[in-house]
């Protein structure tokens, strides 16, 4: 198993553990990065791309590296006949929640935390079908 795939599993487990303990603010961070790391695993191992390939794509656009990777994974999902539209909606929502939780002056409670885990797990199901 690649380190990224392993980290992905650890992060979703951490999100669930934090949620159960009522430590809600970092759940979004762990839930989102679980998906991000799995997307990176797909990029490197299923799509046979490199870190440098991603860096070049990122340099040639106004988008950040996360957006570039998400867009590339969505295109890959289309080629694998997966539900790319739902995945894109969910991963973008999760990314926004992660940003809100990490940077905004807002309270994050159990309901939002549960939504973050749900979005992450749903996204991971789609991603795992690409292997």
N, C-alpha and C positions, 0 to 999 in steps of 0.2 A: 504494500500500500504506500502511496506517495505521502510525503510529509504534509502536503496541502490537504489531501483527503482526510488524513488523520486529524489535522488541526480543525477541519470542518466538523468532524464528528465531536471533537472535544468541545468546540464552541456551542453547538446546539445542546449538548449535555449541560454545559455551564449555564446556558440561558434557562433551561428547564429547572436546574438546581436553584438558581437565583430567584426565579419566579416562585418556586415552592417555599423559599425562605422569606418571601416578601421583600426582597431587595430588587425593586423594579427598574430603577433608572439604567443599570448596565445591561439589562436583558436585550434591548434593541441592538446594542453594540455587538453582543455575542451572536444574536440571531442573524444579523446582517452579514457579519464576517464569516459565519458558517457558510452562507451562500456564496459570498465573494471568493472564499478559498476554494470552494468546489468548482466555481466557474473557472478559476485559474487552473485548477487541476485538469479540467476538460480542455482548456486552451492548450496546455502543455502536452497532455498525454493522448487525448482523443483527436484533437485537431492538429497535433504535431507542430505547433507553433512554438516560438521562443519568447523569452522575456524581451529580447531585443525587438522582435516583431511588434510586440505590444507598444514598446517605447516609441518606435518609428510611427506607428499609427497615431499615437497620442500626440506626437510632435506635429503631425500634419493636420491637426484639427484644433478647434477652439474648445473641444470638450476635454474633461479630465479623464484620467486613466480608468476610473470606475465606469464612467459612461461609455467609454470606448469598448471596454470589455463586455459590458452588458449588451451593447448593440451587436457586437460580434457573436456573442453567445445566442442572442435572439435569431440572428441569421442562420447559425448552425442548427438551432432547433427547427427552423423551417425546413432545412434539408433532411432532417431526421423525422419529419412529419409529426412533430410534437406541437403542443399548444403554445406556440410562441407568444401569441397576443396576451393570454392570461398570465403567462410567466412574466412578461414585460410589465404588465400592470402591477403584479404582486411585488416584483423585485424593486420597482421604482417606489411603490408605497412603503416598502420596508426601508429603503434607503432614506426616504424623507423622515420616517419615524426615528431612524437611527440618528439622523442629523438633529432633529428636534430634541431627542433625549440627551444627546451628547453636548449640544451647544446652546439650546434655548433655556430661558428662565421659566420653566414650566414643571409642574408636578407630573410624575408618571406613576400611574396606579396599576392595580391588578388587571383591570379590563384592557388597558392599552398593552400591557405586558403580554397578556394572553393572545391578543391580536398579532403581536410581533412574532410570537412563537408559531402561531398558525400560518402566517405568511411565509415564514422561513421553511417550515416543514413542507408546505405545499410546493414551494419553489424547489426544494431539494428533491422531492419526488420526481418532478419533471426533469431536473438535471441528471438524476441517476439513470433515467431511461436513455440518456445519450451515450452511456458507456457500453 
